[in-house]
């Protein structure tokens, strides 16, 4: 809200008006919040409950701890620690009904997965951090520790991002700060497709090896073990196939 400053006679007249205090009109002042109050983002499950069974198409993940150090061994303050986006599947629901078909959860217990950044509900169970989320919020399954081996789920596509141009069309060298972020890449893997109204999978219109143009600010970005950039996005974020 913008503040307005008064000067001269207007200021004097305003100061002459006495506003009654809260005590004078019988209102008790609100108590100040305690400075020692700690707000938990996660729902804490009481120790008497030892298991959580997800319902429908939901999945329970045991999430990884945030990194406390950089790869060079430098300690990170809590404000700079990156929130983990991967975890292990520890329980799954029984699936959901679409049309006349029952669609079971396609992810197996024990799978290592990556998920959308702001998806799900955080739960603290048995002193460990967990997350309950819908199967559709899981981006892909990690077959190995390398992003290039990720298996995308649903209607998602794993793309190897093209390398940014080092020179302009006129031959001028570009620094990293002015290189335009590429929105072109090569499809590495595709998901099984989205479900139609009858619960059947619809195959995606692209396949591994296709060169594609995609929306510039879509998807989730990952870096491979060799430093290669990858992105996982939904097929609806693809704009064209290049040939």
N, C-alpha and C positions, 0 to 999 in steps of 0.2 A: 504494500500500500504506500502511495507517495505521501510525503509529509509536507505540510504547508506552514510556512513561517509567517507570523504576524509581527508588525512593527508599529511604532508610534502609538497613537490613541487607541487603535484597535487592540494592540497588545495589552494596554493598560486596562481597557474595559473588560477584557477577558480575564485578567488577573483579579479583577474586583469581584467576579462571581465565585462564590465559595461553594465547592462541591462537597456534599456531606460524605464523611468517611463511612466505611462499611460498618464500623462499630456503632455509628450514630443511627443508622437506619436498620440495625438489628441483623445484619448479615455477617456470618462468621467467615473469616478469611479461610481460603482453601489451604490445606496442609501442603507444604513443599514436598516434592518427591525426594526420597532418600537418594543421596549421591552414591550409595553402595548397592543400588538396585541393579541386578544382573538380569537381562532379558535373554531367554533361550529361544533360538529360532526353531529348534527341533522339538517335536513332541516326545517327552520322556515316558517310556513304558515302565510301569512299576515292576520291581523284581519278581513279583508273584506270577507274572506272565513271562513265559520262557520262549514262546513261539508266536509268530504273526503269520496268519494265513491270508494272502491276498484274495480278493474276490474278482469275479468276472475276468476281464483281460488285463488285470493289473499284475505287476511284477515287483518283488521285493529284492532290492540290491543291497549288498554290503559295500559301501563306498570306500575308496582309498583315502588315506590321510593326505592333507595338503602338504606340499613340499616345504620343508623348513630351511633348506639350503639351495643355493644355485648349483649348477653343474661344476662351478669352480670352487665350491665349498664355502661360499659367503652366506652367513646367516641372514634370513629374511625376517623383517618385522611382520607382525600379524596382518597389518594392512596391505602388505605387498605379496602375501602368500596366495598363489593361484588356487582357486576353488577346483577340486578334482571333478572331472566329468566322466569318470570310468568306475566300474565296480564289478563285483561278482554276483551273479544271480543265485539267490539262496532259497527262493520260494516263488511259485507261480500260481495264478488263479486257474480256474477250470475252463476259461474261455467265455465266449459270448455268443448270443444267438443273432444271426443276420438272416432275415427272411425266414426260410424254413430250415436253414442249416445251422449247425453248431460249429463254430470256428474255434479250435483250440489254440492256446498260446504256442507259438512256433519256436520259442526260445527254451533251451534246456537248462535245468539247474546245474550250476557249476560254470556256465559260460561267462567269459569276460566280455563286457560290453561297454560301449560309450553311449551317452545319452544327451539330450538337449539341455542346454545350460540352466534354464530356469524351470525345468519340469519337475513334477512330483512334490511329495511331502516328506520332509526330513523327519526321521524317527530315530531316537536313541534307544537301543535295545541291548541289554547285557553289556553295557558300557562300550558299545561300538556304534558307529554312525551307519545308519541305513537310509534307504530312500524307497518310497512306494510310488510308482508311476505307471501309467498306461503303457502297454506294449508299443503303441505307435510313437511314443516319445523316445524310444530307444533307436539310436541312429544306426548302429551296426554292431556286429560281433567281431571281436579281435581274435583272429586265428593265431597271430604271433604278436610280438611287441612292436612290430613295424606297421605303420599306418597303411602302407601299400598292400598289405594282406587283409585289410578290413573287409568284412562281408556286409554290404549294406542291406538294410531291411525294408520291407514294404515297397513303396514306390520311389525309393532313394537311389542315387547314383554316386559312385565314387569316381572322382575325376582327378587326373594328374594335371596340375596347373601348368600352363605354358610359361616359359621363362620370359621375363620382361625384357623388352628391347634395350640394348645398351647404347644405341645410336638413333638419332633422328633420321628422317628420310634424306636430309642433306648431308649426313655423315658426322654430325656433331655428337660427341660423347655425352652421355647422360649420367649424372650422379644418382646414387640410390634414392635420394630425397625427392627427385623429380621424375623418376621412372613411373610411368602409369601402371597401376595395378591391372594385370591381365584378367580378362573375363573369357578366355579361350583355353580349352584343355582337351585332353584325351580321356575317354571313358576307360576306366580300369576294370570296374565290376558294376553290375546292376542288381537291384533287389528283385524279389519274385513278382512284384507288381502289387497294385492296390486291390482291395476287395470291392466287388460290385454289390448291388442290392440283394443278390442271392448268396453272397458269401464266397463267390468264386474269384480266383486271382485273374487279373487282367495283365498280360505280359506288357512290359515296357516297350516303347517304340524305338529305343536305341539299344545298342549292344556294345560289348567291350571292343575297343579299337576305334570307335567313332570319334571324330573331332567335332566338338560342339562349342556353341556360343551360349553363355549362361548369364543370368542376371548378376549384376556387379556386386550387390550387397546381400546376396542370398547364401544360405548354407552355413556349415560349420567347417572351419579350417583346421588342418592337421599338418604336422611336419614329419616326414619319414626319417628313418634312421640315418640316411645319407644326406639329409638336409633338403630333400625334394618337398615341394609344397603340394598338398592334396586338399580337396574340398569335397564334402558330402552334401548334396542337396536333393530336393525333390524333383522329379521329372518335370513338374509344372514350372520349375524355374529355368528350364532349358528353353532357349529361344530359337535355336536353329542347329541343323547338322551341316557341317562344312565339308566340302569335297573338292 
